[in-house]
Each structure stands twice: as structure tokens, then as C-alpha cells.
Amino acid sequence: MVDFTYGIITISDRCFRGETKDESGPKIKYLLQDEYNAHNIKQEIIPDDQNKIEEILILYSDVLKINCIFTTGGTGCSPRDVTPEATRKIIHKEFPQLSMVMLLEGLRKTEFAALTRLICGIRNNSLIINFPGSVKAVTESFNAIKRLIPHAVDLICDIKDKTESVHKQIQSGTSKNATNDFYREIKEKTNDSIDEVLKNYKQNSASNSESNLKRRNEDTEVEPKKIDNQKSNQSSTKPQTESSAAKEVPKPSTTRAPHVCPHKTAKPGDKDDRNSPYPMISVEEALKIIFSNIRPISKPQTIRSPINCPPFRASIKDGYAVKSSSKSTLRKVIGSISAGDFIIQEDFKEDECYKINTGAAVPDFADAIVQVEDTKLTKSNPDGSEAEIELLSLPSKNLDIREIGSDLMENQELFTTNGLLDVAEKTILASVGLNAAEKKPKIAIISTGDELQDPASGELQEGHIYDSNTTMLKLLCEKFNFDVKFTCIAKDDYESLKNVVSAAIKECRVIISSGGVSMGDKDFIKKVLIDLDFKIHFGRVNVKPGKPMTFATLNENSFFALPGNPVSAFVTFHLFVLPALRFISGYSGIKCILPLINVVLEDSEYHLDDRPEYVRAKISYDQNTNQFTALVNANQISSRIASLINADVLLKLPGRKEYGNSIIEKGTKLKAMVINQFFISFINE
């Protein structure tokens, strides 16, 4: 359903007036993106007004021609709950079985689900689905029908190749169906039979309930221990044509196709197993493998100072160079010394002094500096220059004088380096007159894809996209003080890619590629590496985004094959490539990884993936709790570059199995990898 369009309409007076934050609409958007990788989504918040609801539904269907329209809210029993009435009025065909599947799923959790009035139907080529108003009920309803929605939209749009394929699966018994105990579980939870519940539902008896219950939020329902456990228990009805769907309730089947885990490793020698042959390893294990198979570009070198610093006695203050042995407070000014002047070697009388600037060389026979603030001008020369001053306090010996070598002594050890220098190290080298050449690895960046076009090549050709990965990876290298010597866009062609990689390894020690590393027909990176005698140390990492991340070596060459999606490339660069570049350049192990900070989750909740995930988040500082808080940037799909904007950190989230739940709640303490330190400037605002 990637190419379909979606509409989300939140129906709530309070959300429309801004009194309550809309959480259900964004939840539906998240579910669509997570389940279908949906991109084209339009959202709207409107009041509980039947005419307005009808107007927006018609607009979405007839004018915008949206394939699948979801409403959330207004399905309860209160006087303002009119979403079902508005929906029923504008649809051309009703889909009662979709509503029934959502009802049955709700009844698995609570009998109060019978009080929710959901309508599903078709208008022109749009599928319209009513969801309840709470986040939890929305999630349960979506999960109940998420496998049916694509087939329903295919039927409505008359996409025959897809619908016929699904029907063949049904006939052959290879599609998932509801479990036999589904109805039994519901009967155990309700006093009425399932037939009676359905009868009452169709008659809308809930709308006349004496309790006049208002819309219920997720707090009134029983929270399952693990949401991911719901997936294995959810019912799934047999996909049907429109006419058959309206006649009968689909019967559960005992046939269940085996579930193929997308993270499974292919069995050696099994030609029919199309999973990746590379085991999926953890981020920590991947880093350990990388560090074990690369080495610093040069041996550690100890840098020593060739001079004393300062090389002469220097004045710390603007003032007067005097002899501390004199008890006289009146001093005759016999000269002026500026920074950079030669050292005065002649002796002078005790009641004399020199006016001196900060940083200037102190005369050989002066042993103290009296700052201007501790003096008083008593006489001036005809030309306006100073003739005599009065000392307001007598100085002690060596007052405000920087002695020779007080900062650095000749031959003193400055630091030890393998080649890459930071700002402080470059500065101290400059202060002693050294200009040590940095030893950094030469880097090549290769973006792969027939569709890629150089951003500077002019108008975008049909079927093409501009190559953003080369720009991003090059700028990231430069940001961390590395130089890129070679860039190229390679076609999705084995020979072309092999030639490009062969050229890159001749010029550069480190090669970073993006794209062509997954399981597609034109993903040739791994084959090229093998044929060029690289050793592939790992080909998959248990991380989101970035699962196909691959690392290989050939002699001194290191090859980092990143996924093609820009965000995946961004994350894997920071997780794996940057630490390796720093290690090769001589950083100590602890400095190779970006700094980590402790944060608490600011979002109301976040749905975890099976894999540990690094999400882009913005950092704030809570002065009441003295804690950093992390707010996840909207839309975390791996192709959406905009999620990088305003991202301060990569927020590390555990996998759902590791965490023990599929939802992580607000206030949870987490680790975050700092990628933008500017947020620190706003802590005290």
C-alpha cells in the first residue's frame, strides 16, 4: 500500500478548540507508516458536527480522491457523537464485516467495546473506516484489520493482479486466518452469545444505553502485558469481493501458514531459503569486530616543545616595570615598552620605571609590575607623555611577571598523537612554532543507484532523484575533521560497480558506500566485495534503521557498506563509520564513540520495534527536575531526511523483547548519543 493515499480525520470538539492534544490522529499516522511505509498522508481535526464531517469526507473522497480514509472519535453514545451517522449518510456501500472484526477484537479486551459504533464503507474509490477516539482503541482496531485493508483497497481500485494473487493464496490455504478459539474467548468475556452481541451491535442498541456513557479513553480498558502478544492472537478474516463480503460472516479456518521471520538467517546450502545468509549481530558486537580488524594509520608519536614558553619574562598586566627593592612611592617614567619590543638590558635607578604593555618583555633589571590601577599620574611632559607616577602600594618581587618557561619548558612533553589533531593540540603546536602534519585516512564515498542524479546536474530527469547521500556523508566526514578524496555515483550494474570500487581502493584506505547492500536483484555490493577478495566480517546488524549495514576488509582497506535510505546512512555513519575513522586516526577507544547523555522520554509513549532503534530526537532541559528530556522527531521512517532537522541526539531505544513490552512510556530513562551540541546553550534560558 506504499503508493496509496491516506486521510486521517480527528473528530473532537475539544481537540478542534485546542483544549486537548490530538493523540489518536498521530497514532494512526504512525501505524500507517510502520505497517505500510506510507508517505502520502493528509490529516485534519474537525469538530463533532455532522455537516462538517460529511463535508470533509466528501472532499477527501470526491476531490482529493484519497484511497483510504480513517476517522477517529465521535463513535460513542453522547449527543455530540455523530461520526457513524455522517459516515453512513455519504457512503455508497457499507462494509459491515470490517466493523465486526474491529468489534470482536475490542470485545477481547472489554465488554464496553459493544458501546462503540463503528461504520466502514465505500464512497466512489475510497475506503472509509471509523475508529474509536482513544489511542489504545485505535491501535487495537487497526491491528485487527491491518491485513484486510490492503486487499480491500485493491478490490475497490480494481487492481486485479494483486486481488487475484490473494485469492489464490486463500484457495491454496497459504494465507493467515482467524484461530478456532476466537469466538470461545469472546463468549467467556461476555454473558451474551456472540450472535446476540452482533445483533445488538447492528441495531445500534448502544446508542440508547441508559448509562449514557461518554467516549472512553484508554484508561478504562484492560492493558495487556505486552502489546506485541496481541499480534499473534489477532483474528484475520478471509479477503473477499464486495458482494460476498456483504452477505456472510467469514468462517475461521484451522489452516495457518508458517510465519517467516524477516530477521531469520538463511540455512546453509538451502537454495530455496531466500533469507540473508549473514547472521544478524548486535551493535556492540559489530563495533568489536570493526575495532578488531582495523589498525591506526601510524604509531603513537610523542610531541615535545622545542622552546621555552614564554621565551622571556613577560608582563601580565598593563602597568609599570619597577624595582621592588625601592621604598619610594614616586617613580620617574624613563621609557615605554610595547609587546614585541626588544628586551631592555640596561640598568636603571630605583626611583625610575618603564611604562609597559601586557605581553611585553620585562627589562632585565626590573623585578615587578605595578598595574595601572594601582598608580596615580603626578606629572606630564610638554608633549603629553607621562613624566612621573605615584605608586599607591609597593609591589612584592616578581609581581605580575610570567617567568621564562612558566607555561612550557623546552623539551617538555606536549601530548602523544597518532596523527589526527584537535583544536587544542593544533593551538599548542602553533604556540611553540610547530606545524605537525596530520595523518588521516583517505576516504572514498560511493553512492549507488540508477535513479541517482548529481544535484548540480540541472533539471531532475523523469524517474530520478537527486543524490543526497554523497553530500551528507562528505559533510559529516568534514565535520569531524576528515578529508574525502574520492566521490562517485555508481550505477546498479555489477561491472560498473566493480570498476568504481576497484578504483576507490587504489586511492583510498576507507571506502564508504550507500545503497546496493540489501536483498534486491540489483544489490551488488556484497558480490563485488567477495569477487575483489574482501573479507565480509558481517552483513547485518540488529538495529533500526540500518539492518543491512556491512563491513569488509582487504589488507589495509576498510569498506563500510551503508543502507541507501538517507536516515539509515546517517545513523550507521555515526554508529560505525565515525568510530572506525577515529580509531584509524589514533583516537583512544573511549574517544571514538560520540558522547552519551542520560535523558528521560518526553513523548506520551513510543511503540518499540523488534530491533533496538536509534531515533532522532530534540533535547530540552527541565529546570524543575534538572534533567534532559528527549522529544522524538515526527515521522521516523528511514527515507525521511527531514527527521534529521533539529535533531540533537540519536535516542537509543531497546527492542520490544529486550524491554519486555512493545510500548515505552513517558518519563522512561534512556541513553542518547549527542550529534548536535548546540542545545546545551539553551539550558539556562
N, C-alpha and C positions, 0 to 999 in steps of 0.2 A: 504493500500500500504506500510505498515511498512517493509515487507520483501523484497520489490523490490529494485533494484539498480538504481541509477540515475547518469546521467552525465551532467555537465554544461560546455559549451564551450563559452567563451567570445571571439568574433571575432572583433578585433580592432587593427589597426596598432599602434596607439598611446599608448594604454594600453600595448601592447606587448613590445614596446620600453621603457616603464616606464615613459612616458611623462604625462600620465593621470592615475589616480587611477581607477581601475575597481570597480564600484559600482553596476552594474546590475547583475554580476555573484553572488556576495554575497547576493543580494536581492532575487534571485531565490532560493538560498540555504536556506535563512530564511523562505521563503514562503513554501518550501517543508517540512521543519522541523515543521513549525507552523501548516500546514494543514494536513500533513500525518504522523507527528512524524518520519520523515525519518532519517536514520542513515548512510546508505551506499551511500555516495555521492562523486563523483570524479569531480574535477574542473580543468580547463585548460584555458590558454589565448594564442591565436594564432593570427597571422597577417591576414589581408584581402587578402589571397592568395587562389585561388580556389583549386589548387592541394593540399595544406596543409589542407584545410577544408575537402576535400574528404578523404584524408588520415586519419585524426583524426576520422571522422565519421565512417569509415570502421573499424578502430581499436576499437572504443567503441562498435560497434555492433557485429563484427565478432569474435574478440579476447577476449575482456573483457565481452562481452555478457551482456551489460547494458540494463535494461528493458526500460528505458525512458531517452531520450537524448534531452536536451534543448540547443539551440544556442541563443545567444543574440548579436545583432549587424550585420551590413552588409546587411540589408534588404531594404535600401533606394534606391536612384536614382543616386548616384555618381558613377564614373567609377570604384572605388575600391569596391563597394557594390556587392559582388558576392555570398553571402551565399545562396540565393534561387537557383542559377544555380548549385552550388556544391551539394546542398541537392537533387535537382530533379535528378541529374545525378546518384546518388548512391542508391536511394530508389527503392524498388520493387513494392510498391503500394502507391498511393497518397491518402491522407485524406483531400480532399478539404473542407469538411464541418467544420472540426476543424478550418481551416484557416478562413473560412467565419464567424464563431461565433466570433473569435477574431476581425475580421474586423468590424463586426456590433457593437461590444462593443466600438471599437475605434471611430467609426462614431458618437456614442452617445456623445462623448466629443468634437471632432473636425473633420471637413471635410478633414483635411490634413491626416487623417488616411488612406484615399484612396491611398495615395502615398507610403504606406508601403507594401512591397511584402513578404508575409509570405507563406512558404511551410510547410506542415505537411505530413508525410508519414511513411511507414513501410519498414524496411530492416531486413529480417530474423525475429527474435523475438523482435526487438527493435522498439519502437515508437520514431520518430524524429520530434521535434517541433521547428520551427523558431520563436523567439521572436524579437521584435524591440530592439534598443540599449539603450533607455533611461530607467531609473529606474521607472518612472511613467508609461510608456507604458508597461513595463514588468509586473508591478503589475496589470494593467488593463487587459492585455492579459491572465495572469494566472488566475485571478479571473473569467474571462469569461468562462474558460474551466476546472476549477479545479474539478468540479463534473464529467466531462466526462473522464478525464484522467484515473482514476482507472478502469472504465469499459472498456475503450479502451485497456489498458494493460492486463486486464483479458481476453478479447477476443483474443488478439494476443497470449497470453500464453496458451490459451485454458483451462482456469480454469472454468470448466463447472458449478460447484456448485454456484459460485459467479455470473456468467453471467446469469444463469437460474433464480436465485433469483431476479436479477434486472429486467429481462424481465417480471417476474410475477408481480412485483410492477408496471411496466409500464402498463401491461394489466389491472390491477385492479384499476389503477388511483391513486396510492398512492405515486408516485414519483413527484418531483417538475418539472414544465415545464415553458417555457417562458410565459410572460404576453402578453395579447392581444394587448396592445398598443405599443409593441416593435417597429414594423415596422412604426407605425404612428409617433413615436418620431423621428425616423431617417429621415423620409420624411420631417418633419418640420425643420430639421437642414440642409438638402441638397436640392439643386434645382432639381437634377435628381431624378427619381424614384429609389426605391431600386433595381429593376430589372436592371436598366441601370448601377447603381453603381457596381453590381455584374458582369455584362457583361464586363464592363471596367476593373474590377479587374482581371478577368480570362484572359483577353487579354494582361495583363501587360502594359496597356497604360501608367501607371505612369512612367515606365522606360524611356519613350520618352518625358516626360514633358519638355516643352520649358523653364520652370523656372529653370530646372536642380538643384532642391533643394537638399541640402545635408542633411545628417542624422540630425533629430531634437531632441533636448533634451527636458526634461520635462517642461522647462520654456516656450516653445512655445505653450503649451496646457493649456486649462482652468482647473484650480484646483477646484475640488468640495469642498464645505464647509466641508463635512465630508465624509471620505472615507468609513466609515462603512455603510453609507447610500447606497453606491453603491451595497452592497451585496443584499439588498432587491429588487433592481431593475435589477439585472443581469439576462440575458437570460440564459436558460439552455436547450439544445436540447435533444431530446429523444435518449437514447442509442440504437445503432443498431449493427447489424452484419456488417462485412466489405463490403459484397456485396450490402446490402441495403443502406449503408452509401454513396456509390459512385454513387447512382442513383438519389436520390431526396433530396431536402431540407426538413428537418423535419418541420411539421406544429405545430404552437403554440397550446397549449391546455388550456382551461379555468379551468381545474381541478387543484387544488393546495392543497397539503396535509398540515394539520396544523403543524406549527413548534413547536417542543417540546424543551423548553429552558433547556439546560443542568444544569442550576443552580436553576431550579424550585424545590419547596418543595412539597413532596407528600401530597395529600389530605387525612386527617384522615379518616380511615375506607374504603378507596378505594383500594381494593385488586389488581386492575388492574394497579394502578399507581405505576410505578417502580422507581420513583424518591426517593431521600433520604428524610426520614421523619424529618430530622433535619434542621431547618431554617439556612440560611447562614448569619452569622453576621460579622460585621467589626472587624478589628484587634483591634481597640481601645475598642470596646465592649467586645471582648474576654479577653483582659487584665484586664478590670474592673471586669469581672466575676471571673477570676482567683484570683485576689487580694482579692476579697470579700469572697472567700471560702478557703483560706489558712491562717495560722497564724504563727508568729515567733516561733521558736523552744524553746526559753526561754525568760524570762522577761529581760528588759534592766538592765544592771549592770554597776555601776559607779566604775571605777578603780582609786585608789589613790596611790600616791607614798609613800612607806614605809621609804624612806631615803631622806636626802638632796643630791642634785646632783649639783656640786661635793660635796663630804662629807668633804673636806678640801680645804684650799686655794691653788689653783693650778697656776703654771706658764703658761702664754700664749705663751711665746717665749723661744727660746734657748738664754741664756744670763747669767746675774749675779744678785743674790739676794742681795740687799743693803738696807741701811737705808737712807731714803730721807732727814733726818734732817742734815746729814753731808754736809759741803760745800767743802770738799776736793775732788779733781778730781782723786787723786791717791788712789787705793784701793788694799790692800793686800789680795790675794786669799788664804783662810784658809781651803777650802774643796770643794768637788764636790758632787752634788746631782742628782741622776737619778730618772726617773719615777719609782714608786714602792718602793722607799726607805722610811724608817720610817721618821716621822716628827722630825726635829731638834728643841728641846725645849730650848737649852742653849742660853744665851745671847752672843753677840759678839760686838767688838768695832766698832765705827762709820767709821773708816778708813779701815775696813775689809769687806770682801764679800765672798759669796759662788758661785761657778760656778754651773749653774742649767740647766736641760733639760726641754723641753716643756712637760707639763703634770705632772711634779714632784711637790711634796708638798713644799710649800714655808716655810722656817723656821719661828718659832713663832715671832721672834724679827725683821724680815725683813718686809718692807712695800712697796717695789718697785722692779721691774725687769727692768734691762737695757739690751736691746738686744745686741747681739754680734756685730752687725754692727755699734753700737754707742760707741765702745770701741777700745782701742789700747793696744797691748801687750807690756809692758815695760821691764819685767824681767821674766826669766825662771829658774826653779830649775835644778840641775845637771841631774835629771832623765828625763828632758824634759817637766815636768808638769809646768803649769803656776804659777808664783810667785807673779806678780804684774801687774795691768792693769791701764790704764788711761781712765777715763770717758770723752768722747768728749762732752757730755751735761749732766747736772744734772737732775735727774728724779723728777717727782712730786709724791706725795703719792698715793699708790695703782696702779701705772702704770703697765699695763700688768699682772694684777693678777685677776683670776676668784675667786670671793668670795664664801664662803660656801652657797649652795642653790641658786646660781645665775641662774642656769638652771632650777632646780626644787626644791621646798621646801618640806620638809617632810609633808605628808598628803595632798599635793596639788592634785587636780583632774587632771587626765591624759586624760581620754576620757570615753565615755559611749558606751557599746557594747552589742549586743545580742548574741555574740558568735563567729562570723567569723571575723578574724583579717587580716588586710592588712600588707604590709611590714613595713610601718612606725609605726603602732601600735605594731607589734611584736618587732621592734627595741627599742622603748621606754620602753617596758616592760623589755627587756633584760638589759637596762641601769640602771634600779632600782632593778634588781635581781628577777623579777617576771617571771613566766612561766605559764600564764593562759591557761588552756585547751580550745581549740576551740570547739564550739558546732555547728556541721554541720549535716545536714540530711544525713542518709544513703540512698544510691541511688542504684537502680537496673536497668539494661539495658537488654531489651529483643528484639532480632531480630527475626522476624517471616518469615517462608518460607521453603517449602520442598526443594527448589533448593539451599538453602544456605549451604555453606561448610566453616568450620573453615580454615582461611588462613594458619594455622600451621599443617593442617591435611595431607599435601602432595599433590600428583598429583590430579588435578581437575577431578572429575568424569563427565561422559557424562550427559549433561542436567543440570549441576550445575554451580553456580557462587560462587566466594569467598565472604564471608560476610565482607563487608567493614563498614557497619553502626555501628556495635559494637565497632570497633576500633575508628571510628570517634567520636562517642558520648562519649566514655570513655575519649579520649584525650581532647575533648572540656571541659568536666567536670573538669579534672585535670588542664587544662589551667587556669580555673577560680577558682582554689583552692578548688575544691570539690572532695570527695573520692567516688569511685564506689566500693560497697561491693559485688555485685552480677551481673553476666552476664550469658546469656543463649541464645542459638539458639533454638527457638520453632518451631515445625512442624505446617503445616497448617491443624491441626486436633483439633476439639473442645475440646476433653477431655485432650489431651496433653497440649494445650494452657492453659486450665483452671487450670491444676495441676501446671504449671510453674508460673502462676500469683498468685495462692494461696500461693505457697512457697515464692514468692518475697515479698508479702505484710506482711508476718510474720517477715521478716528480715529487711525490708527497709521501710522508710517513703515515699520516692518518687520513682515511677516506670516510666521509660521511655521506650516505645516500638516503634518499627518501622515496618511498613507493617501491612497488615491484617485489615486495618481500612476503606477501601473504600466500593465498592458495589459488589465485586466479590463473587462467590459461596463459596470461602474458606476464606473470610474475616470475622473472628470470634471474633475480639477484642471487638466490641460493645456488642455482645451477651454474651460473657464471663463476661464482666463488669456488665451487668444487672443481670445475674444469680448469681453473687457474691455480689449483693446488693450495688454495686457502684451507685452513682447518676451521670448520664451523664449531665453535665451542658451545653455543646454544642458539636455538632458533625460535623460542617462545618464552615469554615471561608472564607470570601470573600478576598482571597489573592492568588497570584500566585508567586512561587509554594507553595503548602501546603493546598489546599482546604479541604481535609478530616480530617484535624487536629481536634483531640478530647480531651476533658478534663473532668475528672471524679474524684469524691472523695468518700472515705469511712472512716468515723471517721477521724483519723489523716493522712490517706494515700491519696496521690495525684497521679493520673495516667495521664500521658501525652502520648497519642497515636499519634505518628507522621507518616506521609506517608512513604512508603518504598523506594521511589526513594531517592538516597543519597543526592542530592542537596535539595530536599524538606525537608528532615530530618535536613539538615544543617541549612537551613533558619528558619524553625519553631523552632529549638532549640534556636537560638538567639532571635527570636521574643517573644517566650512564656515561654520556659523552664528556660532559664537563669534568666530572671526577677523573676520568681517564686522561684528559688533556692536562689537567693539573698534576696528576701523578707523573706523567711522562716528562713534564717540565720541572719536576723536582719538589713539588709541594709535599709536605709531610701528610701522612694519611688522614689526620684529623681535619686538615685544611682543604682536602679535596672535595668534601661534601659541603653543600650550601648550609648555612646556619639554620638550626631548628629552634622554634619558639613554642611555648605552651599557649594554647588558646582554648576558648570554650565556644561551642557552636551557637550561633545567634539565630539560625533558621528554626522555625517551629518544629520541623522534622526533615529528615532526608532519607530517601529509600536507598538502601545499600545494594551493591551489586554482588554477584558471587565472588568477583575478584576484588582485592584491595584496590582502592581508587584514589587518585590524586586529582582533586577538583580545584578549579581556580576560585579563589575567594578574596574578599576585601577585608582588611583588618581595621577595627576600631578599638578604642581604649575606653573601658568602663571605669571612670574615676571612683565610682561607689564601691566597686569590688576590687579595684586595682588589677584588672585582668584584661588581656587582649581578647576580643571577640571576633569571630570569623563569620562573615555572611557570604554564602555561596553565590557566585555569579550565575545569572539566569542562563538556561539552555547550555548544558554541558556536553552536547554531542561533539564528537571528535573533529568534525569538519568545520565547526563554527569558530572562526578566528576571533569574532567579536568578544568571545568569552575571556580572551586574554586582556582586553582593555580594562584598566583599573584593577587588575589582579595584583595583589600584594604577595600572596603566598600560594603554594600548592598544598592544599589541606589534605592530609593523609587520613583516609577513611578505611576501616577494616572491612574485609569481606563479610558477608552476612553469616556464613558458617562460623568464622572466627569470632564474630561478635555475639552470636547466639540469637540474633533477631534480624529481621530484614529492614527495620526502621531504627534510625538513630535519632534520639530526641534532643531538643533544645537544651543547652546547658552542659552537654557532654564534653568532657575534657579531651582534647586531641592535640596531636603534634602537627606543626605546619612548617614547611620549607620556605624560607624567605627568598623571593625572587625580585622584590622591589622594596627598598628600604625607606622610601620617601614617607611612608605612613608614620614613621617614628617622629617626624617633625610636628605632627598634629596631636601628639599625646596630651599636651597640656592646654589645648585650646578649650 
